[in-house]
Amino acid sequence: MDNVSNEVEGTGENVLVKHVSFFDRDHDGVVYPWETFQGFRAIGSGLALSTVAALFINMGLSGKTRPGKLFPNLLFPIEIKNIVKAKHGSDSGVYDSQGRFVQSKFEDIFRKHARTNSDALTSDELGEMLKANREPKDFGGWVGAFSEWKILFYLCKDKNGLLQKDTIRGVYDGSLFEKMEMDTQSAKKHKQGIHRGDK
């Protein structure tokens, strides 16, 4: 993973686009709320979380990714090519203004906040990081950062209640979502196999 991240920094690749592209289920460059819903379901989220996330994300980001459009689109599409315009404040700074991965900012997360385990965050440490990143009166950024990180922690913490460094890195480059989708599909097949065996 380190080699991938360093390579991304060197080439200036927009990994924020990769992060979002997982939810573009039909690969047309636009993410609609139902695709966000499908993406969350694909990584193992329940119906309620997937529904709330789809509405919150698309309603919050759609207008920002459609610069110059006078009227909102009531289907709330997110245009992936403009996703950097939806980057909110009060974040970790791991994505720069062009959506590129900044290795030093990524390492800062753990250098500053990972006290229990140098390569993971506890729930309390995550909360401290969110508070430390808050910019004055940036209420939208606070909500955005809180929602993103708390959902990530809920879905991806390990059995010891830790959010591992490699997991967080995978979120930034989008590879984690693909892995979670494969894991979810494998779990479903395994469950179906058990049920067939019961019969």
Backbone torsions as a table, in degrees:
resi	resn	phi	psi	omega
1	MET	NA	-37.3	-179.7
2	ASP	-60.1	-41.9	-178.8
3	ASN	-63.4	-39.2	178.7
4	VAL	-61.9	-46.4	-176.7
5	SER	-65.1	-42.1	179.4
6	ASN	-66.0	-37.4	178.5
7	GLU	-64.3	-41.0	179.4
8	VAL	-61.5	-44.1	178.9
9	GLU	-60.8	-41.6	-176.8
10	GLY	-66.9	-35.6	-176.7
11	THR	-92.0	-10.5	-179.6
12	GLY	71.3	26.8	-178.2
13	GLU	-70.0	142.3	179.6
14	ASN	-84.0	94.2	-178.8
15	VAL	-80.1	-15.5	175.4
16	LEU	-62.5	-36.7	176.1
17	VAL	-62.8	-42.0	178.4
18	LYS	-62.2	-40.8	-179.8
19	HIS	-57.7	-43.9	-176.1
20	VAL	-82.1	-29.4	-173.3
21	SER	-62.5	-23.0	177.1
22	PHE	-56.3	-34.0	-176.3
23	PHE	-85.0	-5.6	174.8
24	ASP	-84.3	82.5	-168.5
25	ARG	-68.0	-26.2	178.5
26	ASP	-104.5	6.0	173.1
27	HIS	57.6	41.7	179.2
28	ASP	-106.3	7.9	177.5
29	GLY	87.1	0.7	-179.3
30	VAL	-130.9	137.2	177.8
31	VAL	-111.2	116.7	176.8
32	TYR	-95.5	162.1	-177.8
33	PRO	-54.7	-37.7	-179.4
34	TRP	-68.5	-27.2	176.6
35	GLU	-75.2	-38.0	175.0
36	THR	-61.2	-42.9	176.8
37	PHE	-59.0	-48.3	-179.6
38	GLN	-62.0	-38.7	179.0
39	GLY	-64.0	-43.0	178.7
40	PHE	-66.4	-38.7	177.1
41	ARG	-65.1	-37.4	-178.3
42	ALA	-63.9	-29.8	-179.4
43	ILE	-94.5	9.3	172.2
44	GLY	100.1	9.9	179.3
45	SER	-75.9	149.8	177.6
46	GLY	-73.5	172.1	-178.3
47	LEU	-61.0	-44.9	-175.9
48	ALA	-64.7	-49.9	-179.3
49	LEU	-63.3	-41.2	-179.6
50	SER	-62.9	-39.7	179.9
51	THR	-67.8	-49.0	-179.4
52	VAL	-62.9	-43.3	-179.2
53	ALA	-62.6	-42.6	-179.3
54	ALA	-61.8	-44.7	179.9
55	LEU	-67.5	-47.0	-177.6
56	PHE	-63.1	-47.3	-176.1
57	ILE	-68.4	-50.3	-176.1
58	ASN	-69.4	-40.0	178.5
59	MET	-67.2	-32.8	-178.9
60	GLY	-78.0	-33.1	-172.0
61	LEU	-103.8	-21.9	-172.7
62	SER	-54.0	-55.4	-176.2
63	GLY	-59.9	-36.6	-178.2
64	LYS	-68.1	-28.5	-178.8
65	THR	-92.0	5.6	179.4
66	ARG	-123.0	61.3	-176.8
67	PRO	-62.6	141.4	178.0
68	GLY	86.0	-9.0	178.8
69	LYS	-85.5	121.4	-175.0
70	LEU	-72.7	-34.2	-174.7
71	PHE	-113.9	139.5	178.1
72	PRO	-69.0	146.8	174.4
73	ASN	-91.1	119.4	-174.4
74	LEU	-70.5	-4.6	171.5
75	LEU	-88.8	-5.4	176.5
76	PHE	49.8	56.1	177.0
77	PRO	-74.8	146.2	172.5
78	ILE	-107.1	119.2	179.5
79	GLU	-87.3	110.8	-171.6
80	ILE	-60.7	-36.9	-176.9
81	LYS	-61.9	-21.3	-179.2
82	ASN	-108.2	19.3	-171.9
83	ILE	-63.1	-27.0	179.4
84	VAL	-63.8	-23.4	178.8
85	LYS	-71.1	-16.7	-179.7
86	ALA	-96.0	4.1	180.0
87	LYS	-65.0	124.6	-175.9
88	HIS	-94.6	164.5	176.3
89	GLY	-79.3	-176.6	178.9
90	SER	57.8	31.8	179.0
91	ASP	-105.1	-173.3	-175.4
92	SER	-79.8	-16.7	-177.5
93	GLY	80.2	7.4	-179.3
94	VAL	-68.1	-31.0	167.7
95	TYR	-93.5	129.7	175.0
96	ASP	-84.4	-172.4	-174.2
97	SER	-68.1	-14.2	176.0
98	GLN	-102.6	7.4	179.0
99	GLY	81.5	13.8	-179.2
100	ARG	-87.7	150.6	-179.5
101	PHE	-76.8	128.5	179.4
102	VAL	-110.4	104.3	-174.0
103	GLN	-58.4	-41.7	-176.6
104	SER	-63.6	-37.6	178.6
105	LYS	-69.3	-36.0	177.4
106	PHE	-63.1	-45.3	179.9
107	GLU	-66.0	-31.1	179.2
108	ASP	-60.2	-34.0	179.9
109	ILE	-53.4	-46.5	-174.6
110	PHE	-85.0	-34.5	178.4
111	ARG	-63.4	-37.3	-176.1
112	LYS	-88.7	-31.7	-166.8
113	HIS	-122.0	-19.3	-176.5
114	ALA	-87.8	87.8	-177.4
115	ARG	-96.3	-33.8	-179.5
116	THR	-72.0	-42.9	179.6
117	ASN	-141.7	126.5	-173.3
118	SER	-64.8	-18.4	-177.9
119	ASP	-116.9	28.0	-179.6
120	ALA	-162.4	163.0	177.7
121	LEU	-120.5	137.2	170.0
122	THR	-85.0	172.3	177.9
123	SER	-60.9	-43.3	-179.9
124	ASP	-65.4	-40.9	179.7
125	GLU	-66.6	-36.5	175.9
126	LEU	-62.4	-44.2	177.5
127	GLY	-61.0	-40.0	178.1
128	GLU	-64.6	-40.0	178.5
129	MET	-62.8	-43.0	179.7
130	LEU	-61.5	-41.5	178.1
131	LYS	-65.0	-41.2	-178.9
132	ALA	-65.2	-30.3	-177.4
133	ASN	-85.3	-8.4	-175.8
134	ARG	-64.3	131.7	173.4
135	GLU	-97.3	143.6	-176.5
136	PRO	-54.0	130.6	175.0
137	LYS	60.7	15.3	178.5
138	ASP	-90.9	66.5	-172.7
139	PHE	-63.5	-38.3	177.6
140	GLY	-62.7	-42.2	178.1
141	GLY	-64.7	-38.8	178.3
142	TRP	-60.1	-47.5	-178.5
143	VAL	-64.4	-44.2	-179.6
144	GLY	-60.5	-48.5	-178.9
145	ALA	-65.0	-44.3	-179.6
146	PHE	-59.1	-47.3	-177.2
147	SER	-63.0	-47.9	-177.8
148	GLU	-59.8	-49.4	-174.4
149	TRP	-72.6	-37.6	-179.2
150	LYS	-69.5	-37.3	175.5
151	ILE	-64.7	-43.9	178.7
152	LEU	-59.0	-45.6	-179.4
153	PHE	-63.5	-43.1	-179.0
154	TYR	-61.2	-42.4	-175.6
155	LEU	-81.9	-29.5	-165.3
156	CYS	-121.7	0.9	177.0
157	LYS	-63.2	150.0	180.0
158	ASP	-85.3	-175.2	-175.5
159	LYS	-65.4	-17.6	178.4
160	ASN	-95.6	7.1	179.5
161	GLY	75.5	28.6	-179.1
162	LEU	-115.2	141.4	173.6
163	LEU	-98.7	108.3	-170.9
164	GLN	-75.9	151.3	-178.3
165	LYS	-58.6	-45.2	-179.6
166	ASP	-64.1	-33.3	177.2
167	THR	-64.5	-46.5	-179.7
168	ILE	-63.9	-41.1	178.1
169	ARG	-60.3	-40.9	179.7
170	GLY	-64.1	-28.7	175.9
171	VAL	-67.4	-43.8	-176.9
172	TYR	-64.0	-37.2	-178.6
173	ASP	-96.9	0.7	175.5
174	GLY	86.2	-9.1	-175.8
175	SER	-70.1	-26.6	-178.7
176	LEU	-63.1	-39.8	-177.3
177	PHE	-61.7	-42.1	179.6
178	GLU	-63.5	-41.6	178.8
179	LYS	-64.7	-43.2	179.4
180	MET	-63.3	-37.3	178.5
181	GLU	-64.5	-43.3	178.4
182	MET	-64.3	-40.6	178.7
183	ASP	-63.6	-41.2	179.4
184	THR	-64.2	-43.2	178.6
185	GLN	-63.8	-40.6	179.5
186	SER	-64.4	-40.7	179.9
187	ALA	-64.2	-39.9	178.9
188	LYS	-65.0	-43.1	179.8
189	LYS	-64.3	-40.0	178.8
190	HIS	-63.1	-42.9	179.8
191	LYS	-64.9	-41.9	178.6
192	GLN	-63.6	-38.5	179.0
193	GLY	-64.1	-39.0	177.9
194	ILE	-64.1	-44.8	-180.0
195	HIS	-62.9	-39.9	178.7
196	ARG	-64.9	-36.9	179.4
197	GLY	-65.9	-34.0	178.7
198	ASP	-64.0	-33.7	-178.3
199	LYS	-73.8	NA	NA
